[in-house]
Amino acid sequence: MAIEIQLTDGGLMQIKPILAALGHHKAGTTLIAMQIALTLAVVCNALFIIHARIERLSRPTGIDESSLIVVNNKWVGPIADVPARQAADVSTLRSLAGVADVYPTNNFPLMGGGWQSGVRTKPDVGNGDLATAVYFVDDHAVNTLGLRLVEGRNFRSDEIGSLEENGTPDAPVVMVTRSLATRLFPEGSALGKVMYIGNSAARPSTIIGIVEHLQSAETSIDEDARWKDVTLVPMHLTWSQVFFVVRAQPGQRDALLKSVPAALKAISRRRVIPEPHGVIAFTDIREEAYRSDRGLAWMMGGISLILLGVTAAGIVGLTSFWVGQRRRQIGIRRALGATRRDILSYFLTENLLISLGGVSVGVVLAVVMNRWLMSQFETSALALSYVVIGALILLLLGQLAVLAPAMRASKVPPVEATRTV
């Protein structure tokens, strides 16, 4: 039988004899290398997905989340009665004990979906239009949400209009987020400038205020700044359904979750506040909005850990098997003067070569998998940093996995060279 573990001049390892030894174990070498390649491809893309989801669910909304509750209210009766009923409801809620402020709206951050519209700086509709989330608000919205007004002023009560269900949001004055202001007017301040919202017949809207940050209702936007592009339009909806956003005074939020619906029903029971989420704290809205993202991140993390564990177990098992097969050869080498360190280095180097081969194939598989994900799920391109991190993880894992059996191999005594069984 050929001696696969060879001693070179000076006791140093050479790559060539190691490759020759691996050539006698093609099946096992190929299996472990392909397992490393597959693990790298999955782990790289999993890390990329996890990071994207964590970034998404960590986005700031720009509002005072801990103090807010939202009421989903639908009136029953003639549409013509809605403005008066809405005014009565808002007045009652603003006078309710524990309430700091209230405003009615069509949607709010993290709601999902909502009103989206094209915006531009010229009257004509074109391909260069930007998209914005549209929130219909009144002069109490800034205070209720806890927004930071960085330029200009808030709406006045006499600027609040009304919007029918098929109306257009082209109010004479509007407020925008800093992100949208910068995208519309990149070369200067947007304050006092004119923008157009909606179709080609839209009237000009003058920007009278800019808020630091406010998140859109959509939670799935990843690629650009659209999730920060919001326009506040001073209009009360004359629709049968509306959301009341209520800001609680310190320590009063939980009490208002019960007192707010009771106060509304005391005014009139000709309304529907659906159960169980008709009245909900905004912290629960955030939890629900990102439930799927959080679940996906945990799932991808679990899959990655399982694959890494299986790969490590495979390396340990194969190396242990090889050590068992080579005990006599290791003993011969020890008898010829090889030290424990030489034996340990041999197996570490051998595993490193296998890992490098697997990583090389894995990099290609990772890119191919990412291209497939991009075509099927519209994900973004895999950054090089994730491939590098994944490769380093697999190389380190391989060395750690082989360390225990390699140390056992280094303890094989020279007397093994004389055994025939």
Secondary structure, 3 states (H helix, E strand, C coil): CCCCCCCCHHHCCCHHHHHHHHHCCHHHHHHHHHHHHHHHHHHHHHHHHHHHHHHHHCCCCCCCHHHEEEEEEEECCCHHHHHHHHHHHHHHHHCCCCEEEEEEECCCCCCCCCCEEEEECCCCCCCCCEEEEEEEECCCHHHHHCCCEEEECCCCHHHCEEECCCCCCCCCEEEEEHHHHHHHCCCCCCCCCEEEECCCCCCEEEEEEEECCCCCCCCCCCCCHHHHCEEEEEEEECCCEEEEEEEECCCCHHHHHHHHHHHHHHHCCCEECCCCCCEEEHHHHHHHHCHHHHHHHHHHHHHHHHHHHHHHHHHHHHHHHHHHHCHHHHHHHHHCCCCHHHHHHHHHHHHHHHHHHHHHHHHHHHHHHHHHHHHHHCCCCCCHHHHHHHHHHHHHHHHHHHHHHHHHHHCCCHHHHHCCC
